[in-house]
Amino acid sequence: MFTDHPALQLFSELLVASPSGREAVLAAIVRQKLTDWEIPHEQDGMGNVIVRLDGRSPQSPLILYAAHMDEIGLVVTQIHED
């Protein structure tokens, strides 16, 4: 595969099926990566993976980064009139 670069390796590891309501496998991979990198995290009752990182300065603005783990589970490729 084309995984010579660390970012490409990470992306290839995250390429798992995760349709809405079935993101548990992807969440487990993300949590394992965070554990490997010694980044504190938690998972709430809805399955969201939450990471809180301290900034370098107390005067720095607070930043929120949010992303979806789910994907479209069904794609319509053709419609027949009958």
mmCIF file of the N, C-alpha and C atoms, coordinates in Angstrom:
data_MODEL
# 
_entry.id   MODEL 
# 
loop_
_atom_site.group_PDB 
_atom_site.id 
_atom_site.type_symbol 
_atom_site.label_atom_id 
_atom_site.label_alt_id 
_atom_site.label_comp_id 
_atom_site.label_asym_id 
_atom_site.label_entity_id 
_atom_site.label_seq_id 
_atom_site.pdbx_PDB_ins_code 
_atom_site.Cartn_x 
_atom_site.Cartn_y 
_atom_site.Cartn_z 
_atom_site.occupancy 
_atom_site.B_iso_or_equiv 
_atom_site.pdbx_formal_charge 
_atom_site.auth_seq_id 
_atom_site.auth_comp_id 
_atom_site.auth_asym_id 
_atom_site.auth_atom_id 
_atom_site.pdbx_PDB_model_num 
ATOM 1   N N  . MET A 1 1  ? 0.830   -1.210 0.000   1.00 0.00 ? 1  MET A N  1 
ATOM 2   C CA . MET A 1 1  ? 0.000   0.000  0.000   1.00 0.00 ? 1  MET A CA 1 
ATOM 3   C C  . MET A 1 1  ? 0.860   1.253  0.000   1.00 0.00 ? 1  MET A C  1 
ATOM 4   N N  . PHE A 1 2  ? 0.220   2.380  -0.040  1.00 0.00 ? 2  PHE A N  1 
ATOM 5   C CA . PHE A 1 2  ? 0.899   3.672  -0.098  1.00 0.00 ? 2  PHE A CA 1 
ATOM 6   C C  . PHE A 1 2  ? 1.015   4.259  1.307   1.00 0.00 ? 2  PHE A C  1 
ATOM 7   N N  . THR A 1 3  ? 1.613   3.510  2.237   1.00 0.00 ? 3  THR A N  1 
ATOM 8   C CA . THR A 1 3  ? 1.622   3.946  3.639   1.00 0.00 ? 3  THR A CA 1 
ATOM 9   C C  . THR A 1 3  ? 3.026   4.277  4.123   1.00 0.00 ? 3  THR A C  1 
ATOM 10  N N  . ASP A 1 4  ? 3.865   4.801  3.250   1.00 0.00 ? 4  ASP A N  1 
ATOM 11  C CA . ASP A 1 4  ? 5.221   5.143  3.660   1.00 0.00 ? 4  ASP A CA 1 
ATOM 12  C C  . ASP A 1 4  ? 5.253   6.332  4.610   1.00 0.00 ? 4  ASP A C  1 
ATOM 13  N N  . HIS A 1 5  ? 4.339   7.253  4.468   1.00 0.00 ? 5  HIS A N  1 
ATOM 14  C CA . HIS A 1 5  ? 4.282   8.441  5.324   1.00 0.00 ? 5  HIS A CA 1 
ATOM 15  C C  . HIS A 1 5  ? 3.432   8.133  6.556   1.00 0.00 ? 5  HIS A C  1 
ATOM 16  N N  . PRO A 1 6  ? 3.846   8.600  7.754   1.00 0.00 ? 6  PRO A N  1 
ATOM 17  C CA . PRO A 1 6  ? 3.066   8.311  8.968   1.00 0.00 ? 6  PRO A CA 1 
ATOM 18  C C  . PRO A 1 6  ? 1.602   8.746  8.889   1.00 0.00 ? 6  PRO A C  1 
ATOM 19  N N  . ALA A 1 7  ? 1.336   9.872  8.248   1.00 0.00 ? 7  ALA A N  1 
ATOM 20  C CA . ALA A 1 7  ? -0.059  10.329 8.138   1.00 0.00 ? 7  ALA A CA 1 
ATOM 21  C C  . ALA A 1 7  ? -0.865  9.367  7.274   1.00 0.00 ? 7  ALA A C  1 
ATOM 22  N N  . LEU A 1 8  ? -0.278  8.879  6.192   1.00 0.00 ? 8  LEU A N  1 
ATOM 23  C CA . LEU A 1 8  ? -0.972  7.920  5.335   1.00 0.00 ? 8  LEU A CA 1 
ATOM 24  C C  . LEU A 1 8  ? -1.185  6.597  6.056   1.00 0.00 ? 8  LEU A C  1 
ATOM 25  N N  . GLN A 1 9  ? -0.224  6.193  6.872   1.00 0.00 ? 9  GLN A N  1 
ATOM 26  C CA . GLN A 1 9  ? -0.378  4.980  7.673   1.00 0.00 ? 9  GLN A CA 1 
ATOM 27  C C  . GLN A 1 9  ? -1.566  5.129  8.616   1.00 0.00 ? 9  GLN A C  1 
ATOM 28  N N  . LEU A 1 10 ? -1.655  6.275  9.298   1.00 0.00 ? 10 LEU A N  1 
ATOM 29  C CA . LEU A 1 10 ? -2.766  6.525  10.213  1.00 0.00 ? 10 LEU A CA 1 
ATOM 30  C C  . LEU A 1 10 ? -4.093  6.517  9.465   1.00 0.00 ? 10 LEU A C  1 
ATOM 31  N N  . PHE A 1 11 ? -4.163  7.220  8.353   1.00 0.00 ? 11 PHE A N  1 
ATOM 32  C CA . PHE A 1 11 ? -5.406  7.247  7.574   1.00 0.00 ? 11 PHE A CA 1 
ATOM 33  C C  . PHE A 1 11 ? -5.820  5.843  7.142   1.00 0.00 ? 11 PHE A C  1 
ATOM 34  N N  . SER A 1 12 ? -4.852  5.027  6.732   1.00 0.00 ? 12 SER A N  1 
ATOM 35  C CA . SER A 1 12 ? -5.197  3.670  6.298   1.00 0.00 ? 12 SER A CA 1 
ATOM 36  C C  . SER A 1 12 ? -5.731  2.838  7.460   1.00 0.00 ? 12 SER A C  1 
ATOM 37  N N  . GLU A 1 13 ? -5.243  3.075  8.672   1.00 0.00 ? 13 GLU A N  1 
ATOM 38  C CA . GLU A 1 13 ? -5.738  2.351  9.844   1.00 0.00 ? 13 GLU A CA 1 
ATOM 39  C C  . GLU A 1 13 ? -7.153  2.792  10.226  1.00 0.00 ? 13 GLU A C  1 
ATOM 40  N N  . LEU A 1 14 ? -7.513  4.010  9.864   1.00 0.00 ? 14 LEU A N  1 
ATOM 41  C CA . LEU A 1 14 ? -8.835  4.537  10.201  1.00 0.00 ? 14 LEU A CA 1 
ATOM 42  C C  . LEU A 1 14 ? -9.888  4.210  9.143   1.00 0.00 ? 14 LEU A C  1 
ATOM 43  N N  . LEU A 1 15 ? -9.493  3.557  8.068   1.00 0.00 ? 15 LEU A N  1 
ATOM 44  C CA . LEU A 1 15 ? -10.428 3.214  6.990   1.00 0.00 ? 15 LEU A CA 1 
ATOM 45  C C  . LEU A 1 15 ? -11.210 1.950  7.342   1.00 0.00 ? 15 LEU A C  1 
ATOM 46  N N  . VAL A 1 16 ? -12.206 2.119  8.176   1.00 0.00 ? 16 VAL A N  1 
ATOM 47  C CA . VAL A 1 16 ? -13.086 1.010  8.555   1.00 0.00 ? 16 VAL A CA 1 
ATOM 48  C C  . VAL A 1 16 ? -14.527 1.460  8.359   1.00 0.00 ? 16 VAL A C  1 
ATOM 49  N N  . ALA A 1 17 ? -15.398 0.517  8.125   1.00 0.00 ? 17 ALA A N  1 
ATOM 50  C CA . ALA A 1 17 ? -16.816 0.854  7.966   1.00 0.00 ? 17 ALA A CA 1 
ATOM 51  C C  . ALA A 1 17 ? -17.347 1.429  9.273   1.00 0.00 ? 17 ALA A C  1 
ATOM 52  N N  . SER A 1 18 ? -18.032 2.555  9.187   1.00 0.00 ? 18 SER A N  1 
ATOM 53  C CA . SER A 1 18 ? -18.592 3.180  10.388  1.00 0.00 ? 18 SER A CA 1 
ATOM 54  C C  . SER A 1 18 ? -19.874 3.941  10.051  1.00 0.00 ? 18 SER A C  1 
ATOM 55  N N  . PRO A 1 19 ? -20.885 3.230  9.544   1.00 0.00 ? 19 PRO A N  1 
ATOM 56  C CA . PRO A 1 19 ? -22.149 3.916  9.262   1.00 0.00 ? 19 PRO A CA 1 
ATOM 57  C C  . PRO A 1 19 ? -22.786 4.423  10.550  1.00 0.00 ? 19 PRO A C  1 
ATOM 58  N N  . SER A 1 20 ? -23.672 5.384  10.431  1.00 0.00 ? 20 SER A N  1 
ATOM 59  C CA . SER A 1 20 ? -24.320 5.985  11.602  1.00 0.00 ? 20 SER A CA 1 
ATOM 60  C C  . SER A 1 20 ? -24.878 4.916  12.527  1.00 0.00 ? 20 SER A C  1 
ATOM 61  N N  . GLY A 1 21 ? -24.561 5.061  13.814  1.00 0.00 ? 21 GLY A N  1 
ATOM 62  C CA . GLY A 1 21 ? -25.023 4.118  14.822  1.00 0.00 ? 21 GLY A CA 1 
ATOM 63  C C  . GLY A 1 21 ? -24.112 2.919  15.000  1.00 0.00 ? 21 GLY A C  1 
ATOM 64  N N  . ARG A 1 22 ? -23.104 2.794  14.166  1.00 0.00 ? 22 ARG A N  1 
ATOM 65  C CA . ARG A 1 22 ? -22.188 1.650  14.241  1.00 0.00 ? 22 ARG A CA 1 
ATOM 66  C C  . ARG A 1 22 ? -20.728 2.119  14.162  1.00 0.00 ? 22 ARG A C  1 
ATOM 67  N N  . GLU A 1 23 ? -20.415 3.114  14.969  1.00 0.00 ? 23 GLU A N  1 
ATOM 68  C CA . GLU A 1 23 ? -19.067 3.689  14.952  1.00 0.00 ? 23 GLU A CA 1 
ATOM 69  C C  . GLU A 1 23 ? -18.138 3.073  15.991  1.00 0.00 ? 23 GLU A C  1 
ATOM 70  N N  . ALA A 1 24 ? -18.582 2.028  16.711  1.00 0.00 ? 24 ALA A N  1 
ATOM 71  C CA . ALA A 1 24 ? -17.821 1.481  17.837  1.00 0.00 ? 24 ALA A CA 1 
ATOM 72  C C  . ALA A 1 24 ? -16.434 0.987  17.431  1.00 0.00 ? 24 ALA A C  1 
ATOM 73  N N  . VAL A 1 25 ? -16.318 0.346  16.271  1.00 0.00 ? 25 VAL A N  1 
ATOM 74  C CA . VAL A 1 25 ? -15.014 -0.166 15.840  1.00 0.00 ? 25 VAL A CA 1 
ATOM 75  C C  . VAL A 1 25 ? -14.048 0.985  15.603  1.00 0.00 ? 25 VAL A C  1 
ATOM 76  N N  . LEU A 1 26 ? -14.503 2.018  14.908  1.00 0.00 ? 26 LEU A N  1 
ATOM 77  C CA . LEU A 1 26 ? -13.648 3.176  14.662  1.00 0.00 ? 26 LEU A CA 1 
ATOM 78  C C  . LEU A 1 26 ? -13.301 3.878  15.970  1.00 0.00 ? 26 LEU A C  1 
ATOM 79  N N  . ALA A 1 27 ? -14.261 4.027  16.866  1.00 0.00 ? 27 ALA A N  1 
ATOM 80  C CA . ALA A 1 27 ? -13.994 4.658  18.161  1.00 0.00 ? 27 ALA A CA 1 
ATOM 81  C C  . ALA A 1 27 ? -12.936 3.877  18.930  1.00 0.00 ? 27 ALA A C  1 
ATOM 82  N N  . ALA A 1 28 ? -12.983 2.557  18.869  1.00 0.00 ? 28 ALA A N  1 
ATOM 83  C CA . ALA A 1 28 ? -11.986 1.727  19.558  1.00 0.00 ? 28 ALA A CA 1 
ATOM 84  C C  . ALA A 1 28 ? -10.592 1.944  18.974  1.00 0.00 ? 28 ALA A C  1 
ATOM 85  N N  . ILE A 1 29 ? -10.505 2.074  17.651  1.00 0.00 ? 29 ILE A N  1 
ATOM 86  C CA . ILE A 1 29 ? -9.213  2.337  17.017  1.00 0.00 ? 29 ILE A CA 1 
ATOM 87  C C  . ILE A 1 29 ? -8.683  3.697  17.452  1.00 0.00 ? 29 ILE A C  1 
ATOM 88  N N  . VAL A 1 30 ? -9.542  4.707  17.445  1.00 0.00 ? 30 VAL A N  1 
ATOM 89  C CA . VAL A 1 30 ? -9.137  6.056  17.860  1.00 0.00 ? 30 VAL A CA 1 
ATOM 90  C C  . VAL A 1 30 ? -8.680  6.039  19.315  1.00 0.00 ? 30 VAL A C  1 
ATOM 91  N N  . ARG A 1 31 ? -9.450  5.384  20.196  1.00 0.00 ? 31 ARG A N  1 
ATOM 92  C CA . ARG A 1 31 ? -9.067  5.315  21.614  1.00 0.00 ? 31 ARG A CA 1 
ATOM 93  C C  . ARG A 1 31 ? -7.727  4.597  21.790  1.00 0.00 ? 31 ARG A C  1 
ATOM 94  N N  . GLN A 1 32 ? -7.496  3.531  21.031  1.00 0.00 ? 32 GLN A N  1 
ATOM 95  C CA . GLN A 1 32 ? -6.219  2.813  21.135  1.00 0.00 ? 32 GLN A CA 1 
ATOM 96  C C  . GLN A 1 32 ? -5.060  3.694  20.690  1.00 0.00 ? 32 GLN A C  1 
ATOM 97  N N  . LYS A 1 33 ? -5.252  4.442  19.604  1.00 0.00 ? 33 LYS A N  1 
ATOM 98  C CA . LYS A 1 33 ? -4.205  5.365  19.146  1.00 0.00 ? 33 LYS A CA 1 
ATOM 99  C C  . LYS A 1 33 ? -3.903  6.410  20.222  1.00 0.00 ? 33 LYS A C  1 
ATOM 100 N N  . LEU A 1 34 ? -4.948  6.980  20.801  1.00 0.00 ? 34 LEU A N  1 
ATOM 101 C CA . LEU A 1 34 ? -4.750  7.976  21.854  1.00 0.00 ? 34 LEU A CA 1 
ATOM 102 C C  . LEU A 1 34 ? -4.016  7.373  23.045  1.00 0.00 ? 34 LEU A C  1 
ATOM 103 N N  . THR A 1 35 ? -4.352  6.145  23.408  1.00 0.00 ? 35 THR A N  1 
ATOM 104 C CA . THR A 1 35 ? -3.658  5.451  24.498  1.00 0.00 ? 35 THR A CA 1 
ATOM 105 C C  . THR A 1 35 ? -2.192  5.238  24.134  1.00 0.00 ? 35 THR A C  1 
ATOM 106 N N  . ASP A 1 36 ? -1.938  4.767  22.913  1.00 0.00 ? 36 ASP A N  1 
ATOM 107 C CA . ASP A 1 36 ? -0.558  4.555  22.458  1.00 0.00 ? 36 ASP A CA 1 
ATOM 108 C C  . ASP A 1 36 ? 0.253   5.841  22.527  1.00 0.00 ? 36 ASP A C  1 
ATOM 109 N N  . TRP A 1 37 ? -0.385  6.957  22.202  1.00 0.00 ? 37 TRP A N  1 
ATOM 110 C CA . TRP A 1 37 ? 0.289   8.256  22.208  1.00 0.00 ? 37 TRP A CA 1 
ATOM 111 C C  . TRP A 1 37 ? 0.263   8.922  23.588  1.00 0.00 ? 37 TRP A C  1 
ATOM 112 N N  . GLU A 1 38 ? -0.281  8.215  24.583  1.00 0.00 ? 38 GLU A N  1 
ATOM 113 C CA . GLU A 1 38 ? -0.386  8.712  25.963  1.00 0.00 ? 38 GLU A CA 1 
ATOM 114 C C  . GLU A 1 38 ? -1.149  10.033 26.035  1.00 0.00 ? 38 GLU A C  1 
ATOM 115 N N  . ILE A 1 39 ? -2.223  10.128 25.271  1.00 0.00 ? 39 ILE A N  1 
ATOM 116 C CA . ILE A 1 39 ? -3.092  11.304 25.292  1.00 0.00 ? 39 ILE A CA 1 
ATOM 117 C C  . ILE A 1 39 ? -4.337  10.940 26.086  1.00 0.00 ? 39 ILE A C  1 
ATOM 118 N N  . PRO A 1 40 ? -4.584  11.630 27.214  1.00 0.00 ? 40 PRO A N  1 
ATOM 119 C CA . PRO A 1 40 ? -5.773  11.320 28.019  1.00 0.00 ? 40 PRO A CA 1 
ATOM 120 C C  . PRO A 1 40 ? -7.050  11.547 27.216  1.00 0.00 ? 40 PRO A C  1 
ATOM 121 N N  . HIS A 1 41 ? -7.999  10.646 27.398  1.00 0.00 ? 41 HIS A N  1 
ATOM 122 C CA . HIS A 1 41 ? -9.261  10.739 26.672  1.00 0.00 ? 41 HIS A CA 1 
ATOM 123 C C  . HIS A 1 41 ? -10.334 9.991  27.445  1.00 0.00 ? 41 HIS A C  1 
ATOM 124 N N  . GLU A 1 42 ? -11.564 10.193 27.021  1.00 0.00 ? 42 GLU A N  1 
ATOM 125 C CA . GLU A 1 42 ? -12.690 9.475  27.608  1.00 0.00 ? 42 GLU A CA 1 
ATOM 126 C C  . GLU A 1 42 ? -13.721 9.241  26.518  1.00 0.00 ? 42 GLU A C  1 
ATOM 127 N N  . GLN A 1 43 ? -14.642 8.345  26.807  1.00 0.00 ? 43 GLN A N  1 
ATOM 128 C CA . GLN A 1 43 ? -15.742 8.098  25.880  1.00 0.00 ? 43 GLN A CA 1 
ATOM 129 C C  . GLN A 1 43 ? -17.035 8.249  26.662  1.00 0.00 ? 43 GLN A C  1 
ATOM 130 N N  . ASP A 1 44 ? -17.955 9.051  26.137  1.00 0.00 ? 44 ASP A N  1 
ATOM 131 C CA . ASP A 1 44 ? -19.216 9.270  26.844  1.00 0.00 ? 44 ASP A CA 1 
ATOM 132 C C  . ASP A 1 44 ? -20.225 8.179  26.490  1.00 0.00 ? 44 ASP A C  1 
ATOM 133 N N  . GLY A 1 45 ? -21.389 8.268  27.074  1.00 0.00 ? 45 GLY A N  1 
ATOM 134 C CA . GLY A 1 45 ? -22.425 7.270  26.878  1.00 0.00 ? 45 GLY A CA 1 
ATOM 135 C C  . GLY A 1 45 ? -22.955 7.176  25.462  1.00 0.00 ? 45 GLY A C  1 
ATOM 136 N N  . MET A 1 46 ? -22.741 8.202  24.675  1.00 0.00 ? 46 MET A N  1 
ATOM 137 C CA . MET A 1 46 ? -23.187 8.193  23.274  1.00 0.00 ? 46 MET A CA 1 
ATOM 138 C C  . MET A 1 46 ? -22.102 7.681  22.326  1.00 0.00 ? 46 MET A C  1 
ATOM 139 N N  . GLY A 1 47 ? -20.936 7.358  22.868  1.00 0.00 ? 47 GLY A N  1 
ATOM 140 C CA . GLY A 1 47 ? -19.849 6.839  22.044  1.00 0.00 ? 47 GLY A CA 1 
ATOM 141 C C  . GLY A 1 47 ? -18.873 7.883  21.548  1.00 0.00 ? 47 GLY A C  1 
ATOM 142 N N  . ASN A 1 48 ? -19.077 9.150  21.933  1.00 0.00 ? 48 ASN A N  1 
ATOM 143 C CA . ASN A 1 48 ? -18.160 10.209 21.523  1.00 0.00 ? 48 ASN A CA 1 
ATOM 144 C C  . ASN A 1 48 ? -16.826 10.047 22.241  1.00 0.00 ? 48 ASN A C  1 
ATOM 145 N N  . VAL A 1 49 ? -15.735 10.203 21.517  1.00 0.00 ? 49 VAL A N  1 
ATOM 146 C CA . VAL A 1 49 ? -14.402 10.177 22.101  1.00 0.00 ? 49 VAL A CA 1 
ATOM 147 C C  . VAL A 1 49 ? -14.013 11.624 22.385  1.00 0.00 ? 49 VAL A C  1 
ATOM 148 N N  . ILE A 1 50 ? -13.672 11.900 23.638  1.00 0.00 ? 50 ILE A N  1 
ATOM 149 C CA . ILE A 1 50 ? -13.416 13.275 24.068  1.00 0.00 ? 50 ILE A CA 1 
ATOM 150 C C  . ILE A 1 50 ? -11.976 13.394 24.554  1.00 0.00 ? 50 ILE A C  1 
ATOM 151 N N  . VAL A 1 51 ? -11.276 14.413 24.036  1.00 0.00 ? 51 VAL A N  1 
ATOM 152 C CA . VAL A 1 51 ? -9.901  14.699 24.425  1.00 0.00 ? 51 VAL A CA 1 
ATOM 153 C C  . VAL A 1 51 ? -9.848  16.151 24.868  1.00 0.00 ? 51 VAL A C  1 
ATOM 154 N N  . ARG A 1 52 ? -9.219  16.390 26.000  1.00 0.00 ? 52 ARG A N  1 
ATOM 155 C CA . ARG A 1 52 ? -9.009  17.763 26.479  1.00 0.00 ? 52 ARG A CA 1 
ATOM 156 C C  . ARG A 1 52 ? -7.506  17.979 26.609  1.00 0.00 ? 52 ARG A C  1 
ATOM 157 N N  . LEU A 1 53 ? -6.994  18.975 25.907  1.00 0.00 ? 53 LEU A N  1 
ATOM 158 C CA . LEU A 1 53 ? -5.571  19.278 25.946  1.00 0.00 ? 53 LEU A CA 1 
ATOM 159 C C  . LEU A 1 53 ? -5.374  20.675 26.506  1.00 0.00 ? 53 LEU A C  1 
ATOM 160 N N  . ASP A 1 54 ? -4.436  20.806 27.419  1.00 0.00 ? 54 ASP A N  1 
ATOM 161 C CA . ASP A 1 54 ? -4.117  22.121 27.963  1.00 0.00 ? 54 ASP A CA 1 
ATOM 162 C C  . ASP A 1 54 ? -3.343  22.923 26.927  1.00 0.00 ? 54 ASP A C  1 
ATOM 163 N N  . GLY A 1 55 ? -3.631  24.217 26.876  1.00 0.00 ? 55 GLY A N  1 
ATOM 164 C CA . GLY A 1 55 ? -2.911  25.097 25.971  1.00 0.00 ? 55 GLY A CA 1 
ATOM 165 C C  . GLY A 1 55 ? -1.555  25.461 26.541  1.00 0.00 ? 55 GLY A C  1 
ATOM 166 N N  . ARG A 1 56 ? -0.792  26.169 25.781  1.00 0.00 ? 56 ARG A N  1 
ATOM 167 C CA . ARG A 1 56 ? 0.538   26.579 26.225  1.00 0.00 ? 56 ARG A CA 1 
ATOM 168 C C  . ARG A 1 56 ? 0.494   27.804 27.118  1.00 0.00 ? 56 ARG A C  1 
ATOM 169 N N  . SER A 1 57 ? -0.596  28.566 27.038  1.00 0.00 ? 57 SER A N  1 
ATOM 170 C CA . SER A 1 57 ? -0.704  29.798 27.812  1.00 0.00 ? 57 SER A CA 1 
ATOM 171 C C  . SER A 1 57 ? -2.136  29.955 28.312  1.00 0.00 ? 57 SER A C  1 
ATOM 172 N N  . PRO A 1 58 ? -2.312  30.373 29.577  1.00 0.00 ? 58 PRO A N  1 
ATOM 173 C CA . PRO A 1 58 ? -3.670  30.604 30.076  1.00 0.00 ? 58 PRO A CA 1 
ATOM 174 C C  . PRO A 1 58 ? -4.409  31.700 29.304  1.00 0.00 ? 58 PRO A C  1 
ATOM 175 N N  . GLN A 1 59 ? -3.676  32.589 28.631  1.00 0.00 ? 59 GLN A N  1 
ATOM 176 C CA . GLN A 1 59 ? -4.294  33.664 27.867  1.00 0.00 ? 59 GLN A CA 1 
ATOM 177 C C  . GLN A 1 59 ? -4.727  33.210 26.468  1.00 0.00 ? 59 GLN A C  1 
ATOM 178 N N  . SER A 1 60 ? -4.338  32.023 26.073  1.00 0.00 ? 60 SER A N  1 
ATOM 179 C CA . SER A 1 60 ? -4.695  31.532 24.740  1.00 0.00 ? 60 SER A CA 1 
ATOM 180 C C  . SER A 1 60 ? -6.196  31.308 24.644  1.00 0.00 ? 60 SER A C  1 
ATOM 181 N N  . PRO A 1 61 ? -6.762  31.528 23.472  1.00 0.00 ? 61 PRO A N  1 
ATOM 182 C CA . PRO A 1 61 ? -8.199  31.287 23.314  1.00 0.00 ? 61 PRO A CA 1 
ATOM 183 C C  . PRO A 1 61 ? -8.513  29.793 23.408  1.00 0.00 ? 61 PRO A C  1 
ATOM 184 N N  . LEU A 1 62 ? -9.709  29.491 23.853  1.00 0.00 ? 62 LEU A N  1 
ATOM 185 C CA . LEU A 1 62 ? -10.184 28.118 23.912  1.00 0.00 ? 62 LEU A CA 1 
ATOM 186 C C  . LEU A 1 62 ? -10.583 27.681 22.509  1.00 0.00 ? 62 LEU A C  1 
ATOM 187 N N  . ILE A 1 63 ? -10.166 26.513 22.108  1.00 0.00 ? 63 ILE A N  1 
ATOM 188 C CA . ILE A 1 63 ? -10.461 26.006 20.770  1.00 0.00 ? 63 ILE A CA 1 
ATOM 189 C C  . ILE A 1 63 ? -11.176 24.667 20.895  1.00 0.00 ? 63 ILE A C  1 
ATOM 190 N N  . LEU A 1 64 ? -12.229 24.497 20.120  1.00 0.00 ? 64 LEU A N  1 
ATOM 191 C CA . LEU A 1 64 ? -12.952 23.235 20.060  1.00 0.00 ? 64 LEU A CA 1 
ATOM 192 C C  . LEU A 1 64 ? -12.798 22.666 18.661  1.00 0.00 ? 64 LEU A C  1 
ATOM 193 N N  . TYR A 1 65 ? -12.424 21.417 18.596  1.00 0.00 ? 65 TYR A N  1 
ATOM 194 C CA . TYR A 1 65 ? -12.353 20.703 17.320  1.00 0.00 ? 65 TYR A CA 1 
ATOM 195 C C  . TYR A 1 65 ? -13.323 19.539 17.418  1.00 0.00 ? 65 TYR A C  1 
ATOM 196 N N  . ALA A 1 66 ? -14.230 19.438 16.497  1.00 0.00 ? 66 ALA A N  1 
ATOM 197 C CA . ALA A 1 66 ? -15.215 18.354 16.506  1.00 0.00 ? 66 ALA A CA 1 
ATOM 198 C C  . ALA A 1 66 ? -15.227 17.692 15.136  1.00 0.00 ? 66 ALA A C  1 
ATOM 199 N N  . ALA A 1 67 ? -15.422 16.377 15.131  1.00 0.00 ? 67 ALA A N  1 
ATOM 200 C CA . ALA A 1 67 ? -15.454 15.637 13.869  1.00 0.00 ? 67 ALA A CA 1 
ATOM 201 C C  . ALA A 1 67 ? -16.405 14.460 13.996  1.00 0.00 ? 67 ALA A C  1 
ATOM 202 N N  . HIS A 1 68 ? -16.927 14.032 12.880  1.00 0.00 ? 68 HIS A N  1 
ATOM 203 C CA . HIS A 1 68 ? -17.814 12.869 12.843  1.00 0.00 ? 68 HIS A CA 1 
ATOM 204 C C  . HIS A 1 68 ? -16.993 11.601 12.643  1.00 0.00 ? 68 HIS A C  1 
ATOM 205 N N  . MET A 1 69 ? -17.407 10.524 13.299  1.00 0.00 ? 69 MET A N  1 
ATOM 206 C CA . MET A 1 69 ? -16.806 9.218  13.045  1.00 0.00 ? 69 MET A CA 1 
ATOM 207 C C  . MET A 1 69 ? -17.677 8.401  12.108  1.00 0.00 ? 69 MET A C  1 
ATOM 208 N N  . ASP A 1 70 ? -18.925 8.829  11.911  1.00 0.00 ? 70 ASP A N  1 
ATOM 209 C CA . ASP A 1 70 ? -19.821 8.036  11.068  1.00 0.00 ? 70 ASP A CA 1 
ATOM 210 C C  . ASP A 1 70 ? -19.675 8.425  9.605   1.00 0.00 ? 70 ASP A C  1 
ATOM 211 N N  . GLU A 1 71 ? -20.230 7.578  8.778   1.00 0.00 ? 71 GLU A N  1 
ATOM 212 C CA . GLU A 1 71 ? -20.201 7.796  7.342   1.00 0.00 ? 71 GLU A CA 1 
ATOM 213 C C  . GLU A 1 71 ? -21.566 7.421  6.777   1.00 0.00 ? 71 GLU A C  1 
ATOM 214 N N  . ILE A 1 72 ? -21.787 7.755  5.541   1.00 0.00 ? 72 ILE A N  1 
ATOM 215 C CA . ILE A 1 72 ? -23.039 7.382  4.891   1.00 0.00 ? 72 ILE A CA 1 
ATOM 216 C C  . ILE A 1 72 ? -23.056 5.866  4.749   1.00 0.00 ? 72 ILE A C  1 
ATOM 217 N N  . GLY A 1 73 ? -24.119 5.248  5.245   1.00 0.00 ? 73 GLY A N  1 
ATOM 218 C CA . GLY A 1 73 ? -24.190 3.793  5.232   1.00 0.00 ? 73 GLY A CA 1 
ATOM 219 C C  . GLY A 1 73 ? -24.790 3.213  3.968   1.00 0.00 ? 73 GLY A C  1 
ATOM 220 N N  . LEU A 1 74 ? -25.401 4.041  3.161   1.00 0.00 ? 74 LEU A N  1 
ATOM 221 C CA . LEU A 1 74 ? -26.056 3.564  1.947   1.00 0.00 ? 74 LEU A CA 1 
ATOM 222 C C  . LEU A 1 74 ? -25.903 4.638  0.881   1.00 0.00 ? 74 LEU A C  1 
ATOM 223 N N  . VAL A 1 75 ? -25.534 4.234  -0.290  1.00 0.00 ? 75 VAL A N  1 
ATOM 224 C CA . VAL A 1 75 ? -25.402 5.165  -1.401  1.00 0.00 ? 75 VAL A CA 1 
ATOM 225 C C  . VAL A 1 75 ? -26.268 4.654  -2.547  1.00 0.00 ? 75 VAL A C  1 
ATOM 226 N N  . VAL A 1 76 ? -27.188 5.478  -3.007  1.00 0.00 ? 76 VAL A N  1 
ATOM 227 C CA . VAL A 1 76 ? -28.041 5.125  -4.143  1.00 0.00 ? 76 VAL A CA 1 
ATOM 228 C C  . VAL A 1 76 ? -27.229 5.334  -5.409  1.00 0.00 ? 76 VAL A C  1 
ATOM 229 N N  . THR A 1 77 ? -27.092 4.273  -6.182  1.00 0.00 ? 77 THR A N  1 
ATOM 230 C CA . THR A 1 77 ? -26.313 4.369  -7.418  1.00 0.00 ? 77 THR A CA 1 
ATOM 231 C C  . THR A 1 77 ? -27.174 4.288  -8.665  1.00 0.00 ? 77 THR A C  1 
ATOM 232 N N  . GLN A 1 78 ? -28.427 3.826  -8.482  1.00 0.00 ? 78 GLN A N  1 
ATOM 233 C CA . GLN A 1 78 ? -29.296 3.690  -9.639  1.00 0.00 ? 78 GLN A CA 1 
ATOM 234 C C  . GLN A 1 78 ? -30.749 3.664  -9.168  1.00 0.00 ? 78 GLN A C  1 
ATOM 235 N N  . ILE A 1 79 ? -31.635 4.270  -9.955  1.00 0.00 ? 79 ILE A N  1 
ATOM 236 C CA . ILE A 1 79 ? -33.068 4.239  -9.672  1.00 0.00 ? 79 ILE A CA 1 
ATOM 237 C C  . ILE A 1 79 ? -33.777 3.741  -10.926 1.00 0.00 ? 79 ILE A C  1 
ATOM 238 N N  . HIS A 1 80 ? -34.590 2.709  -10.753 1.00 0.00 ? 80 HIS A N  1 
ATOM 239 C CA . HIS A 1 80 ? -35.360 2.150  -11.869 1.00 0.00 ? 80 HIS A CA 1 
ATOM 240 C C  . HIS A 1 80 ? -36.793 2.651  -11.779 1.00 0.00 ? 80 HIS A C  1 
ATOM 241 N N  . GLU A 1 81 ? -37.397 2.970  -12.906 1.00 0.00 ? 81 GLU A N  1 
ATOM 242 C CA . GLU A 1 81 ? -38.773 3.463  -12.918 1.00 0.00 ? 81 GLU A CA 1 
ATOM 243 C C  . GLU A 1 81 ? -39.774 2.407  -12.497 1.00 0.00 ? 81 GLU A C  1 
ATOM 244 N N  . ASP A 1 82 ? -39.505 1.147  -12.680 1.00 0.00 ? 82 ASP A N  1 
ATOM 245 C CA . ASP A 1 82 ? -40.456 0.097  -12.338 1.00 0.00 ? 82 ASP A CA 1 
ATOM 246 C C  . ASP A 1 82 ? -40.320 -0.203 -10.869 1.00 0.00 ? 82 ASP A C  1 
# 
